[in-house]
Amino acid sequence: MAVLEEEFPGLRADPYAAETVSDAIRKHALKPGDWLEVIVDAPAVANWRVKADRDHPGRVRLACYRLPDLITADDEAREQRINDALLRIP
């Protein structure tokens, strides 16, 4: 959660949201076949979501859900940086 809270301060500010995301990730780690998609930014916007990482069962990845023509180089860099950090977690 620390990796996500650094980039999405709303998770740190809202303990209920952080617990919801954390629980979903934990359940996915225990049962990787289950579907997972959790919004980690403002629900009304829903640009950023944690999803199951199909290449690494039981792991998660961050995905940007902006319209393709609205995704910026900063968005791509953020997604890569966070996903690299998530993969380094044992």
N, C-alpha and C positions, 0 to 999 in steps of 0.2 A: 504494500500500500504506500510505502514511503516514496517509491518511484512515481506513482501516480499523483500523490498529494503535492509533490514538488511542482508539478506542471499544472495541476488543477486545484487551486487553493480552495475552491468551493467544497471539495471533499474534506479538507481539514476544518473548514468552518461549519460544516453540517455533519455532525456525528452520525445521524441516521443514514444519510447518503453514503458515508464512508463504510458504515457497517453493512449496508445492503450490497455494495460493490465487493467488499471483503468476503462476505458470506458466499456470494455467487462464485467468486474465484476459488474459494476453498472447496465448495461443492464440486466444481468442475475438476479440480485436481484429484478429488477422490473418485469421481465418476466421469472420466474424460469423454465418453460417448454422448453425453447429454449436450444439448444445444446451449450456447451461452452468448448473450449479447447484453451489455450493460452500458447505459449512457453515463459518461463521466463529466460532461460539461452541463450547461443549463438544459433541462429537459425540453424547454420550448425551442431551443436551437438544435440540440442533438447532433452536433457536428463530430463529436469524438465519442467513440465506443470501444469498450473492451470486448473482444470476441475470442472464441476458441481458436487456438493456433493449430490449424490442420497439419502443419509440418512437424509439430512437436506435441503429440497427445498429452493431455493433462496440463499443458501450458496455455497462457493467454497472450494475445497481442493487441496493440492499440491500432485502431483504424480511423481514418478521417473520412467522414461521410458528407463533406461539402459536395456541391455539384462539381463535376470534373473541371469545368472551365473556371471555377472559383478557388480551386486548390492552389495554394502558393508554394513557392520554394521553401518558405519558412514552415509551412504545414508539413511538407515532405520531410524536411530535416527533423522536425519535432517527432514525427511518427517513427523515423529511423532511430533517433536517439533513444526514445523511450523503449522501443522494441529491443534494441541492443541491450539496454539495461535490464529489461525483463528476462532476456535469455541468460544473462549472467547470474541471476538468482538461482542458488542451488535447489 
